[in-house]
Amino acid sequence: METILFVTHTEADGRVPRAALEALAAARELALARKAELVVGVFGAVTANASAQVAGASAARWLAITSPDLSEARYASDAAAVEALARAAAATLVVAPATSRLSRVVPGVAQRLGGRVDTHATSLAEKDGAPVITRWFYRQRIEAQLSREKRPWLILLEGGCHAPFVAEGAAPVFAEVPLPLGPSDRRTRVLGLRAPRSDAQTIRPDARLLFVAGAGWTKKQADGKTHADRAGELILAFLQASKASLGSSKSLVDQSGEGQAVLPFLSHLNQVGQTGATPRHPKGLATCCHGEEPHVVGWRFILERRAVNLDPGCGWARGKADVLYVADAFEVMEKVNALLAAK
Ligand SMILES: Cc1cc2nc3c(=O)[nH]c(=O)nc-3n(C[C@H](O)[C@H](O)[C@H](O)COP(=O)(O)OP(=O)(O)OC[C@H]3O[C@@H](n4cnc5c(N)ncnc54)[C@H](O)[C@@H]3O)c2cc1C
């Protein structure tokens, strides 16, 4: 019989991240479809708070590794924890959320277990008596279904692809699994964090909103002049207040190479579209962006789309946005920022 281990780390508050609840729901559905045994495994410096979140997942066993060694993401200790949980569960399938912490260690754990790994999975299912995953290739143009006979098979499930698990009933009690760490596993220590300033860190995959800036922000406006500085202030103020993730059209990020007015905090990493990223956020707001197909194709996973454009005939008006505000984005964002500041 297949034994499916759902494994995740906890956050500093001892709770599991949202992406983990999505992976748990997917793993549980697969276990039910395959009549497989489900094992829930969590690791972190604090794990007790996670048990209420996974209550009712109908797992056969509940495992945890709780150790101060797991308070920070570190390859040696995180990999040892996932490996120990997989061995304790005798897992044939391991399903983990594709958080940056687990994405870093799960391929290495597959090597240690003599198994195989697949990353960027977007769904799990049962087909013709075998588990299958889907994932995209060739810049999201081809969707493939994959299955493997080799066990253990470790799968990293992308966030935003499955409804999260909703807990019910009494919280389970985790059985503690020892964390086998040697002195060399503790060699790497986190001495401090150096993070970019919050207004420099504009790509936020977990944000509820994607805010896209198009080339219009740097084009001549009604007064015949460009206002790139003002555009930058408005966009950064909005990002700071809303904590939205910043996307861009290709035209806008390409401008820096062409000597035109630019927004200095944008790079090609912000580019959304056919030759850019395909982010997953519940909502998106495009501003000063025309909504051409090579751009909008990068919005395929954005669930609710809105756009602000002066042109009522722009691409968004042609069925690509749920709501198009025909308005001046400078005026709209000024007002939105004032409303956010008043909050
Ligand atoms: C092979 C290929 C791949 C491509 N890949 C990508 C990709 O990955 N991503 C991508 O984005 N593009 C891509 N493109 C380019 C794409 O076709 C468009 O050229 C690009 O998206 C246009 O960017 P834009 O809408 O920001 O600029 P523009 O087309 O210049 O549009 C600017 C918009 O701003 C509006 N505007 C101006 N001022 C205001 C204001 N004050 N208030 C409100 N609205 C205002 C204007 O009405 C206009 O609609 C690709 C093209 C090709 C050929």
The ligand as an ORCA input file, in Angstrom:
! r2SCAN-3c Opt
* xyz 0 1
  C       7.686     37.680    -28.927
  C       7.162     38.753    -28.010
  C       7.182     38.528    -26.665
  C       6.720     39.514    -25.776
  N       6.718     39.243    -24.443
  C       6.183     40.157    -23.592
  C       6.118     39.931    -22.195
  O       6.557     38.890    -21.689
  N       5.565     40.871    -21.398
  C       5.082     42.053    -21.898
  O       4.603     42.889    -21.131
  N       5.143     42.303    -23.202
  C       5.683     41.402    -24.071
  N       5.758     41.700    -25.386
  C       5.430     43.082    -25.809
  C       3.945     43.355    -25.895
  O       3.472     42.951    -27.150
  C       3.687     44.855    -25.742
  O       4.490     45.563    -26.626
  C       3.950     45.406    -24.332
  O       3.314     44.609    -23.367
  C       3.409     46.835    -24.263
  O       3.710     47.378    -22.995
  P       2.784     48.521    -22.362
  O       1.374     48.090    -22.447
  O       3.345     48.835    -21.019
  O       3.118     49.786    -23.275
  P       2.292     50.553    -24.366
  O       1.829     49.643    -25.427
  O       3.130     51.711    -24.751
  O       0.986     51.039    -23.593
  C       0.989     52.086    -22.672
  C      -0.452     52.270    -22.221
  O      -0.485     53.248    -21.205
  C      -1.690     53.963    -21.326
  N      -1.534     55.235    -20.593
  C      -0.656     56.243    -20.824
  N      -0.784     57.202    -19.899
  C      -1.766     56.809    -19.057
  C      -2.355     57.373    -17.890
  N      -1.974     58.561    -17.390
  N      -3.322     56.677    -17.262
  C      -3.738     55.457    -17.729
  N      -3.223     54.887    -18.833
  C      -2.243     55.541    -19.489
  C      -1.885     54.136    -22.817
  O      -3.243     54.372    -23.127
  C      -1.383     52.772    -23.336
  O      -2.465     51.866    -23.469
  C       6.219     40.729    -26.284
  C       6.207     40.957    -27.659
  C       6.672     39.981    -28.518
  C       6.634     40.253    -29.985
*
